[in-house]
C-alpha cells in the first residue's frame, strides 16, 4: 500500500512514490527549483504539471496530469502537495516534469535515470528551465575557460574538462604594430554538469594532465577520450592591414613564456562510473561521480599518442569502438597525419600505428569533422583547417579497409564523390568554403552533413571575392559573410546553406530529436561576438540544403570559442568562450548557461 509522504520545500511540492512487491516503499522526495534559483516558488501562471515516467529502455512514457487548482496542503505546512505514486523499484527510471501555462509547456525539468530500492530514501532537486530562454548557471571555477571540451554522457550529465584561462600579456618582439596578445594557461580541472539539478560537480582528482585545445570524443561504452592539446598557448590578435583598421586576424600557438612548444602527445579517458561515494549521505545518487584514467597498463599516467596534437579534430568512427584523430599542431608532420585510437586494441586500448604513407590529403589545423555511415561503410568527413589552394584541399574523407586497421583518407572531390559540385555534371569551384574551425554536424539520419562557418577564406584585398591561396597577388581574410553548406555524404554534392546569423568560431549541439543548434561566434573581423542561436530542423529541403528554423533564440551572453552540448529532451549547455572589448585589448569570460527548446 502506498504511503502519503512529507513533501518538499517549495510552494508546490512533488512527492514521487514507488510501489514494490515486497519491503517498504522508497521515500523519493523532490525540491523543485523553478528558474534555477535556490529559493523558488511555483510561478503563478503555471496551471498544470505534467509528469512523464520512462522505465528502463522504454520509449513510451507513463504520463500523469496534475491541475494546480486541485492540489491540497495535505500536511498543513503551507505548501501544496503533489504526489505521483506507482513508481517501480530496481529498474532505471527517468522522469520529465513540465509546467504548463494554458496547455503550453513553459517550464521543463528532469530526474534520473535513477534506480529506487525498497526502503530507500532518495532526495532529488530538479531544476525547472523556462522553455526558449537561455538561463545563466552559477558555476564557480567553470566560467573562466576557453578551448575546453564539453561532452554529453549517456546518463544525461555533461563532462566539462580542461581549457585555458586567459590573461592579457606583452607580445613577443617583432609582432606587427597593434597586435594584441593573450597568454593561455591550461587547467587540470574537470566538472560534470547535472542538468536535473542545474549544478556543476568537480571531478575527483581532475585531469591527469592540464590541457586545452584538446579533442574529446564519446566512446560507445559511455567513456570519453581526451587527446592532445597543450599546457600553455599564446593567442594573437593581429591587425589586418593598418594597425588602425579595427579588424583582426586570430592565431593560437602552443607555446609558453619562453617560446617552447607545449603541445601534448598524450591522451586520457574519463570513466563516468569511477570514484563513487563510499556512502551516498545525501541520498541524491552521487551526480559528481567519475574520474580519469590514462594508459591501459599504467592508469595513473596519461597514455601516449603517436605525436603531439594541438587543435586537432577527432570523430568517433560509427559502428566501432575507434576514434579518428586528425591534424593539429605539434610533433613531426602532425598537421598532415592522422591516427586511430582503438578501445579494443590487442594488449589494451590505445592508438594503432599507422603506415608512414598514411597521410591526410592536406595539412589541417583547427579543422572540423563528423563520422557517418556504420561499420564497414563508416567514414569520417574532415573539412577546413587550412588556406586551401584548390578544391582538393577543402575537404577529405577517411574510410577504413578490411586489410588496413588505420584506413586511408582521400580528397572529397576524388571519384566517386563529386564535392563541391551542386549537381552532377556541373563543375563548380568553392574557394569561399576554405574554413578554419567550422561547425560540422550530421543531419537527416546521417545522410547529410551541415558545415557552418566563414572564418578562413581569403579574398582579393579590398573585396569580398574569395580566392584560393596563391590565386591573387594581394589577399586578406574575408570579412562578414555567411558561407555555410550542406553535403550529401553519398554523392558529395554540396548545396550552399543560409543560416539566419553568422557563427564563425561558434559552437553546435545535435539534440536527441535530430535538431542542431548553432550558437554564438563572431560576425565580422572586428570581433564583436554575437549571442544568436540558429536552430536547424535536422531535415534538408528539395535543393539539398539544411532547413533552418525562423524561430529567433538567443544566448544570455554573446561569446566565441565556446562549447554547446546537448542535454536530454531538447536542451543544451553552453560553457566558456571569449568576449573582447571594442579595442580588442581585454577579454572576458562568460557564465555557463542552459536553454531548453519547445518540442519539435
C-alpha positions as CSV (number, residue, x, y, z in Angstrom):
1,X,0.0,0.0,0.0
2,X,1.3,3.5,-0.9
3,X,2.1,5.9,1.8
4,X,1.5,9.7,1.7
5,X,4.9,11.3,2.2
6,X,6.1,14.6,3.7
7,X,6.9,16.8,0.8
8,X,9.2,19.5,-0.5
9,X,10.2,23.0,0.4
10,X,8.5,25.0,-2.3
11,X,5.1,26.3,-2.9
12,X,4.0,23.3,-4.9
13,X,5.9,20.2,-3.7
14,X,6.3,16.9,-5.5
15,X,6.4,13.5,-3.9
16,X,7.0,10.6,-6.2
17,X,6.2,7.3,-4.5
18,X,7.2,3.8,-5.8
19,X,5.4,0.6,-5.5
20,X,7.3,-2.6,-4.6
21,X,6.3,-6.3,-4.4
22,X,7.9,-6.6,-1.0
23,X,9.5,-4.3,1.5
24,X,8.9,-0.8,2.4
25,X,8.2,1.6,-0.5
26,X,11.0,4.1,-1.1
27,X,10.7,7.7,0.0
28,X,11.6,9.8,-3.1
29,X,11.4,13.5,-2.4
30,X,11.9,16.5,-4.7
31,X,12.7,20.1,-4.1
32,X,11.9,21.8,-7.3
33,X,13.9,24.9,-8.3
34,X,11.9,27.0,-10.7
35,X,14.2,29.1,-12.8
36,X,17.3,27.7,-11.0
37,X,17.0,30.0,-8.0
38,X,18.0,28.5,-4.7
39,X,14.7,29.5,-3.0
40,X,11.9,29.5,-5.5
41,X,8.1,29.3,-5.6
42,X,5.7,27.9,-8.2
43,X,5.3,30.6,-10.9
44,X,1.7,32.0,-10.6
45,X,1.0,31.4,-14.3
46,X,1.6,27.6,-14.1
47,X,-1.8,25.9,-14.0
48,X,-0.9,22.3,-14.7
49,X,2.0,20.0,-14.0
50,X,2.7,17.0,-16.3
51,X,4.9,14.1,-15.3
52,X,6.3,11.6,-17.8
53,X,7.9,8.4,-16.4
54,X,10.1,6.3,-18.6
55,X,11.2,2.9,-17.3
56,X,14.3,1.1,-18.4
57,X,14.7,1.3,-22.2
58,X,11.1,2.0,-22.9
59,X,10.4,5.0,-25.1
60,X,6.7,5.3,-24.3
61,X,6.1,7.4,-21.2
62,X,3.5,6.8,-18.4
63,X,2.0,10.3,-18.2
64,X,0.0,12.0,-15.4
65,X,-1.5,15.5,-15.4
66,X,-2.0,17.4,-12.2
67,X,-4.1,20.6,-12.1
68,X,-2.6,23.1,-9.7
69,X,-6.0,24.4,-8.6
70,X,-6.9,20.9,-7.3
71,X,-3.8,20.4,-5.2
72,X,-4.1,20.4,-1.4
73,X,-1.8,21.1,1.6
74,X,-2.2,17.7,3.0
75,X,0.3,18.0,5.8
76,X,-0.6,21.6,6.8
77,X,2.9,23.1,6.2
78,X,1.5,25.9,4.0
79,X,2.6,24.3,0.7
80,X,0.5,22.5,-1.9
81,X,1.4,18.8,-2.2
82,X,1.7,16.8,-5.4
83,X,2.0,13.0,-5.1
84,X,2.8,10.8,-8.0
85,X,2.7,7.1,-7.0
86,X,3.3,3.8,-8.6
87,X,7.0,4.2,-9.5
88,X,8.8,0.8,-10.0
89,X,11.8,-0.3,-8.0
90,X,15.1,-2.0,-9.0
91,X,15.0,-0.6,-12.6
92,X,16.3,2.6,-14.1
93,X,13.6,5.3,-14.3
94,X,13.7,8.8,-15.8
95,X,11.1,11.5,-15.3
96,X,10.3,14.6,-17.3
97,X,8.4,17.3,-15.4
98,X,6.6,20.0,-17.4
99,X,4.9,23.1,-16.0
100,X,2.2,24.2,-18.4
101,X,0.6,27.6,-18.9
102,X,-2.7,27.4,-20.7
103,X,-1.8,24.0,-22.1
104,X,1.6,25.2,-23.4
105,X,4.8,23.6,-22.0
106,X,6.5,26.6,-20.4
107,X,8.9,25.0,-17.9
108,X,10.7,21.7,-18.1
109,X,12.8,19.7,-15.7
110,X,14.2,16.2,-15.4
111,X,15.0,13.5,-12.9
112,X,17.2,10.4,-13.5
113,X,18.0,7.9,-14.6
114,X,17.8,6.7,-11.0
115,X,17.2,3.2,-9.5
116,X,15.0,3.1,-6.4
117,X,15.4,0.3,-3.9
118,X,12.7,-0.9,-1.5
119,X,13.1,1.0,1.8
120,X,15.5,3.6,0.3
121,X,15.2,7.3,1.0
122,X,16.2,9.4,-2.0
123,X,16.3,13.2,-2.4
124,X,16.4,14.9,-5.8
125,X,16.3,18.6,-6.6
126,X,15.2,19.1,-10.2
127,X,15.8,22.4,-11.8
128,X,12.9,23.8,-13.9
129,X,14.1,25.6,-17.0
130,X,11.8,28.1,-18.8
131,X,11.4,26.9,-22.4
132,X,13.0,29.0,-25.1
133,X,15.1,31.2,-22.6
134,X,18.8,30.7,-22.0
135,X,19.4,30.8,-18.3
136,X,22.8,31.5,-16.7
137,X,24.0,28.8,-14.3
138,X,26.1,29.5,-11.3
139,X,29.4,27.7,-11.7
140,X,32.4,28.6,-9.6
141,X,35.6,27.6,-11.3
142,X,33.9,26.6,-14.6
143,X,33.3,30.1,-16.0
144,X,36.8,31.1,-17.0
145,X,37.9,28.8,-19.7
146,X,38.3,28.7,-23.5
147,X,39.3,25.8,-25.8
148,X,38.0,23.4,-23.2
149,X,35.8,20.4,-24.1
150,X,32.2,19.5,-23.1
151,X,30.9,16.1,-23.8
152,X,27.5,14.5,-23.2
153,X,27.4,11.4,-21.1
154,X,24.9,8.6,-21.5
155,X,23.2,9.4,-18.2
156,X,22.4,13.0,-19.3
157,X,25.3,14.7,-17.5
158,X,27.9,16.7,-19.3
159,X,31.7,16.4,-18.8
160,X,33.5,19.8,-19.0
161,X,37.2,19.3,-19.0
162,X,40.4,21.4,-19.2
163,X,40.6,24.5,-21.2
164,X,42.6,27.7,-20.8
165,X,42.4,30.7,-18.5
166,X,43.1,33.9,-20.3
167,X,45.5,36.8,-19.3
168,X,46.5,39.9,-21.3
169,X,50.2,39.7,-21.9
170,X,53.0,41.6,-23.7
171,X,53.5,40.4,-27.3
172,X,56.9,38.9,-28.3
173,X,59.3,41.2,-30.1
174,X,58.7,41.5,-33.9
175,X,54.9,41.4,-33.8
176,X,53.1,43.9,-36.2
177,X,52.1,47.2,-34.6
178,X,48.8,47.0,-32.9
179,X,48.9,43.2,-32.2
180,X,47.1,42.2,-29.0
181,X,48.4,39.1,-27.2
182,X,46.8,36.9,-24.5
183,X,48.6,34.2,-22.5
184,X,46.6,30.9,-22.2
185,X,47.3,28.6,-19.3
186,X,45.6,25.2,-19.2
187,X,43.6,23.9,-16.3
188,X,43.6,20.3,-15.0
189,X,40.1,20.8,-13.5
190,X,37.1,19.0,-14.8
191,X,33.4,19.1,-13.8
192,X,30.3,17.2,-14.5
193,X,27.1,19.2,-15.1
194,X,23.9,17.5,-13.9
195,X,21.0,19.1,-15.8
196,X,18.5,17.5,-13.5
197,X,19.7,19.8,-10.6
198,X,21.3,22.5,-12.7
199,X,24.7,22.2,-10.9
200,X,28.3,21.5,-11.6
201,X,30.3,19.0,-9.6
202,X,34.1,18.9,-9.5
203,X,35.6,15.6,-10.8
204,X,37.6,13.9,-8.1
205,X,41.3,14.3,-8.8
206,X,40.7,16.3,-12.0
207,X,42.6,15.6,-15.2
208,X,45.9,13.6,-15.3
209,X,47.4,16.5,-17.3
210,X,46.4,20.1,-17.6
211,X,45.3,20.6,-21.2
212,X,43.4,23.0,-23.5
213,X,42.8,22.9,-27.3
214,X,42.4,19.1,-27.0
215,X,39.8,16.8,-28.6
216,X,37.1,15.0,-26.6
217,X,35.2,12.1,-28.1
218,X,32.4,10.0,-26.6
219,X,33.1,6.2,-26.8
220,X,30.2,3.7,-27.3
221,X,30.6,2.4,-23.7
222,X,30.0,5.8,-22.2
223,X,33.6,6.8,-21.5
224,X,35.2,9.9,-23.1
225,X,38.6,10.1,-24.8
226,X,40.6,13.3,-24.4
227,X,43.6,13.6,-26.7
228,X,46.3,16.1,-27.3
229,X,46.1,19.8,-26.6
230,X,48.7,22.0,-24.9
231,X,49.6,23.1,-21.4
232,X,50.1,26.7,-22.5
233,X,49.4,28.8,-25.6
234,X,49.7,32.3,-27.0
235,X,46.7,33.9,-28.6
236,X,47.5,36.7,-31.0
237,X,45.0,39.2,-32.5
238,X,46.9,40.8,-35.4
239,X,45.5,43.9,-37.2
240,X,44.6,43.2,-40.8
241,X,46.2,46.0,-42.9
242,X,46.9,49.2,-41.0
243,X,47.1,49.0,-37.2
244,X,44.1,51.3,-37.0
245,X,41.9,49.1,-39.3
246,X,39.8,47.8,-36.5
247,X,39.8,44.3,-38.0
248,X,41.9,41.5,-36.5
249,X,43.1,38.0,-37.6
250,X,43.3,35.4,-34.8
251,X,46.1,32.9,-34.4
252,X,46.9,30.5,-31.5
253,X,50.2,28.8,-31.0
254,X,51.1,26.2,-28.4
255,X,54.0,27.9,-26.6
256,X,54.9,29.1,-23.1
257,X,56.6,32.3,-21.9
258,X,60.0,31.1,-23.2
259,X,58.6,30.2,-26.6
260,X,58.9,26.5,-26.1
261,X,56.4,24.1,-27.8
262,X,53.9,23.0,-25.2
263,X,51.7,20.7,-27.3
264,X,50.9,17.3,-25.8
265,X,51.4,13.8,-27.2
266,X,49.1,12.2,-24.7
267,X,45.6,11.0,-24.0
268,X,43.4,10.1,-21.0
269,X,39.9,8.6,-20.6
270,X,37.0,9.8,-18.4
271,X,35.0,6.9,-16.9
272,X,31.7,8.2,-15.6
273,X,31.2,5.4,-13.1
274,X,34.6,5.6,-11.3
275,X,35.2,7.2,-7.9
276,X,31.7,6.8,-6.5
277,X,30.9,8.0,-3.0
278,X,31.6,5.3,-0.4
279,X,28.2,6.2,1.1
280,X,25.6,8.4,-0.6
281,X,25.0,10.5,2.5
282,X,22.8,13.0,0.6
283,X,20.8,10.2,-1.0
284,X,21.0,12.1,-4.3
285,X,22.5,9.3,-6.5
286,X,26.1,10.8,-6.4
287,X,25.8,13.1,-9.5
288,X,29.5,14.0,-9.2
289,X,30.9,10.5,-9.7
290,X,33.5,9.8,-12.4
291,X,37.3,10.0,-12.8
292,X,40.1,9.9,-15.3
293,X,42.5,7.1,-16.2
294,X,45.4,7.0,-18.5
295,X,47.3,4.2,-20.3
296,X,45.9,0.7,-20.3
297,X,49.0,-0.6,-18.5
298,X,49.5,2.4,-16.2
299,X,46.1,4.0,-15.5
300,X,47.6,6.8,-13.3
301,X,49.7,8.1,-16.2
302,X,48.5,9.6,-19.5
303,X,48.6,7.3,-22.5
304,X,50.8,8.1,-25.5
305,X,49.6,9.4,-28.8
306,X,51.6,8.9,-32.0
307,X,52.7,12.6,-31.7
308,X,51.7,15.9,-30.1
309,X,48.5,17.3,-31.5
310,X,47.1,20.8,-30.6
311,X,43.9,21.9,-32.3
312,X,43.4,18.6,-34.0
313,X,39.9,17.2,-34.9
314,X,38.5,13.9,-33.8
315,X,35.4,11.9,-34.5
316,X,34.1,8.5,-33.4
317,X,34.0,6.0,-36.3
318,X,30.4,4.9,-36.3
319,X,29.6,1.3,-35.5
320,X,33.1,0.8,-34.0
321,X,35.0,1.5,-30.8
322,X,37.5,3.6,-32.6
323,X,38.2,7.3,-32.9
324,X,39.9,9.1,-35.8
325,X,42.2,11.9,-34.6
326,X,43.5,14.1,-37.5
327,X,45.8,17.0,-38.0
328,X,46.8,19.6,-35.4
329,X,50.0,21.4,-34.4
330,X,53.0,19.8,-32.7
331,X,55.4,17.0,-33.4
332,X,56.6,15.9,-36.7
333,X,54.1,16.5,-39.5
334,X,51.2,16.5,-37.2
335,X,49.1,18.7,-39.5
336,X,49.3,16.2,-42.4
337,X,48.8,13.0,-40.4
338,X,46.1,11.0,-38.6
339,X,45.9,8.3,-36.0
340,X,43.2,5.9,-34.9
341,X,42.5,5.2,-31.2
342,X,41.1,1.7,-30.7
343,X,39.3,0.8,-27.5
344,X,39.7,-2.9,-28.4
345,X,43.4,-2.8,-29.4
346,X,45.3,-6.1,-28.6
347,X,47.2,-5.6,-25.3
348,X,44.9,-2.8,-24.2
349,X,43.3,0.3,-25.5
350,X,45.5,2.8,-27.3
351,X,46.5,4.2,-30.7
352,X,47.1,2.0,-33.7
353,X,50.4,2.5,-35.5
354,X,49.8,3.9,-39.0
355,X,51.9,3.4,-42.0
356,X,54.2,6.3,-42.8
357,X,52.4,6.6,-46.1
358,X,49.0,7.1,-44.4
359,X,48.7,10.9,-44.6
360,X,45.9,13.4,-44.8
361,X,45.2,14.8,-48.3
362,X,46.0,18.3,-47.0
363,X,47.6,19.9,-44.0
364,X,44.8,20.7,-41.4
365,X,44.9,22.7,-38.1
366,X,41.6,23.5,-36.4
367,X,39.5,21.5,-38.9
368,X,36.1,20.1,-38.3
369,X,34.9,16.5,-38.8
370,X,31.9,14.2,-38.5
371,X,31.5,10.4,-38.7
372,X,28.8,9.0,-40.9
373,X,27.7,5.5,-42.1
374,X,28.3,2.5,-39.9
375,X,30.7,-0.5,-39.5
376,X,32.5,-1.4,-42.8
377,X,30.8,1.5,-44.6
378,X,31.7,4.1,-41.9
379,X,33.6,7.2,-43.0
380,X,34.7,10.5,-41.5
381,X,34.4,13.8,-43.4
382,X,37.2,16.2,-42.5
383,X,36.7,19.9,-43.5
384,X,38.7,23.0,-43.4
385,X,41.7,23.8,-41.2
386,X,43.9,25.3,-43.9
387,X,44.3,28.0,-46.5
388,X,43.0,25.9,-49.4
389,X,45.0,26.1,-52.6
390,X,42.3,24.2,-54.6
391,X,39.0,22.4,-54.2
392,X,41.0,19.3,-53.3
393,X,42.1,21.0,-50.1
394,X,38.6,21.9,-48.9
395,X,37.5,18.5,-47.6
396,X,38.6,14.9,-47.5
397,X,37.0,11.6,-46.5
398,X,38.7,9.0,-44.3
399,X,37.4,5.4,-44.7
400,X,38.5,2.1,-43.2
401,X,39.6,-1.0,-45.0
402,X,39.4,-4.7,-44.1
403,X,43.2,-5.1,-44.5
404,X,44.2,-1.8,-43.0
405,X,43.2,-1.0,-39.4
406,X,44.1,2.7,-39.7
407,X,42.3,3.2,-43.1
408,X,43.1,6.0,-45.6
409,X,42.0,9.5,-46.5
410,X,41.4,11.0,-49.9
411,X,40.1,14.4,-51.2
412,X,36.4,14.7,-51.3
413,X,36.5,15.8,-54.9
414,X,38.1,12.5,-56.0
415,X,35.9,9.9,-57.7
416,X,33.3,8.7,-57.0
417,X,32.5,11.8,-54.8
418,X,31.5,15.0,-56.6
419,X,32.3,17.5,-53.9
420,X,31.9,20.5,-54.1
421,X,29.5,20.3,-57.1
422,X,25.9,21.3,-56.5
423,X,24.6,18.8,-59.1
424,X,26.1,16.1,-61.2
425,X,27.8,17.3,-64.3
426,X,28.0,20.9,-63.2
427,X,31.6,21.7,-62.1
428,X,32.0,24.5,-59.6
429,X,34.9,25.8,-57.6
430,X,34.4,27.0,-54.0
431,X,37.4,29.0,-52.5
432,X,34.8,30.6,-50.1
433,X,34.5,27.2,-48.4
434,X,38.0,27.3,-47.0
435,X,37.1,27.4,-43.3
436,X,39.0,27.4,-40.0
437,X,37.3,25.6,-37.1
438,X,33.9,25.2,-38.8
439,X,30.9,23.6,-37.2
440,X,30.3,20.2,-38.7
441,X,27.2,18.1,-37.8
442,X,25.5,15.1,-39.3
443,X,21.8,15.6,-40.1
444,X,18.9,13.7,-41.8
445,X,19.8,10.4,-40.1
446,X,23.5,10.8,-41.2
447,X,22.7,11.1,-44.9
448,X,23.9,14.7,-44.9
449,X,26.5,16.8,-43.1
450,X,26.0,20.5,-42.5
451,X,29.0,22.8,-42.3
452,X,28.6,26.2,-40.7
453,X,31.2,29.0,-40.6
454,X,33.0,31.5,-42.7
455,X,36.3,32.3,-40.9
456,X,39.2,31.2,-43.1
457,X,38.5,32.2,-46.7
458,X,40.9,34.6,-48.4
459,X,39.7,37.4,-50.6
460,X,41.3,39.7,-53.1
461,X,42.4,42.7,-51.0
462,X,39.7,45.3,-50.6
463,X,37.0,43.0,-52.0
464,X,34.6,40.2,-50.9
465,X,35.7,38.0,-53.8
466,X,37.1,34.7,-52.4
467,X,40.2,33.2,-54.0
468,X,42.3,30.2,-53.2
469,X,45.7,30.7,-51.6
470,X,48.1,31.8,-54.3
471,X,45.2,32.9,-56.5
472,X,45.8,36.6,-56.3
473,X,48.7,39.0,-55.8
474,X,47.3,40.6,-52.7
475,X,44.9,38.7,-50.4
476,X,43.4,39.2,-46.9
477,X,40.9,37.4,-44.6
478,X,37.4,37.9,-45.8
479,X,35.1,39.9,-43.5
480,X,31.4,39.3,-42.8
481,X,29.7,36.6,-44.8
482,X,27.6,33.5,-44.3
483,X,29.1,30.7,-46.4
484,X,27.7,27.5,-44.9
485,X,26.8,24.5,-46.9
486,X,25.2,21.0,-46.8
487,X,26.8,17.8,-48.2
488,X,25.1,14.7,-49.4
489,X,27.6,12.2,-48.0
490,X,26.8,9.5,-50.5
491,X,27.4,11.6,-53.6
492,X,29.5,14.5,-52.2
493,X,27.2,17.1,-53.9
494,X,27.2,20.2,-51.8
495,X,24.5,22.9,-51.5
496,X,25.0,26.5,-50.1
497,X,23.0,26.9,-46.9
498,X,21.9,30.2,-45.4
499,X,21.7,30.4,-41.7
500,X,20.0,33.4,-40.0
501,X,23.2,34.5,-38.4
502,X,27.0,34.1,-38.8
503,X,28.7,31.7,-36.4
504,X,32.4,31.8,-37.1
505,X,34.2,30.3,-34.1
506,X,30.8,29.4,-32.8
507,X,29.6,26.0,-31.3
508,X,27.0,23.5,-32.0
509,X,24.9,20.7,-30.4
510,X,22.9,17.9,-32.1
511,X,19.8,17.3,-30.0
512,X,18.3,13.9,-29.4
513,X,15.4,14.7,-31.8
514,X,17.8,15.4,-34.7
515,X,17.7,19.2,-34.5
516,X,21.1,21.1,-34.5
517,X,21.8,24.3,-32.6
518,X,24.5,26.7,-33.9
519,X,25.4,29.2,-31.1
520,X,27.3,32.4,-30.8
521,X,30.5,33.2,-32.6
522,X,31.7,36.3,-34.4
523,X,30.0,38.1,-37.3
524,X,32.9,40.2,-38.6
525,X,36.7,40.6,-38.1
526,X,36.1,43.5,-35.7
527,X,35.4,40.6,-33.3
528,X,32.1,41.6,-32.0
529,X,30.7,38.4,-30.6
530,X,27.0,37.6,-31.0
531,X,24.5,35.8,-28.8
532,X,22.4,34.3,-31.6
533,X,21.1,30.8,-31.8
534,X,20.2,29.2,-35.1
535,X,18.0,26.1,-34.9
536,X,18.3,23.6,-37.8
537,X,15.4,21.2,-38.0
538,X,17.6,18.2,-39.0
539,X,15.9,17.9,-42.4
540,X,17.1,19.0,-45.8
541,X,15.0,20.8,-48.5
542,X,14.4,19.9,-52.1
543,X,17.6,21.5,-53.1
544,X,19.6,19.6,-50.5
545,X,20.2,22.4,-48.1
546,X,19.7,22.0,-44.3
547,X,16.4,23.6,-43.2
548,X,16.9,26.5,-40.8
549,X,14.0,27.4,-38.4
550,X,12.9,31.0,-38.5
551,X,12.5,30.9,-34.7
552,X,14.7,33.5,-33.1
553,X,16.6,32.4,-30.0
554,X,19.4,34.0,-28.0
555,X,22.1,33.1,-25.5
556,X,22.1,35.2,-22.4
557,X,25.7,36.3,-23.2
558,X,27.5,36.6,-26.6
559,X,30.7,34.5,-26.9
560,X,33.1,32.8,-29.3
561,X,35.4,29.8,-28.9
562,X,32.9,28.2,-26.5
563,X,31.2,24.8,-26.4
564,X,27.5,23.9,-26.7
565,X,26.4,20.4,-25.7
566,X,23.1,18.6,-26.0
567,X,21.1,17.8,-22.9
568,X,18.3,15.2,-22.7
569,X,14.9,16.0,-24.1
570,X,15.7,19.1,-26.1
571,X,18.2,21.1,-24.0
572,X,21.7,22.4,-24.5
573,X,24.5,23.6,-22.1
574,X,26.8,26.4,-23.3
575,X,30.1,26.9,-21.4
576,X,33.1,29.2,-21.6
577,X,34.3,31.2,-24.6
578,X,35.6,34.8,-25.0
579,X,34.3,38.3,-25.4
580,X,36.5,41.1,-26.5
581,X,36.0,44.8,-25.8
582,X,35.8,47.3,-28.7
583,X,39.6,47.8,-28.8
584,X,40.3,44.1,-28.5
585,X,42.6,45.0,-25.6
586,X,40.7,42.9,-23.0
587,X,38.9,39.6,-23.0
588,X,36.2,38.5,-20.6
589,X,34.8,35.0,-19.9
590,X,31.0,34.5,-19.9
591,X,28.9,32.5,-17.4
592,X,27.6,29.0,-18.4
593,X,24.0,28.8,-19.4
594,X,21.3,26.3,-20.3
595,X,18.4,26.5,-22.8
596,X,15.6,24.1,-23.5
597,X,13.6,24.2,-26.7
598,X,10.0,23.6,-27.3
599,X,9.2,20.2,-28.7
600,X,9.5,20.0,-32.5
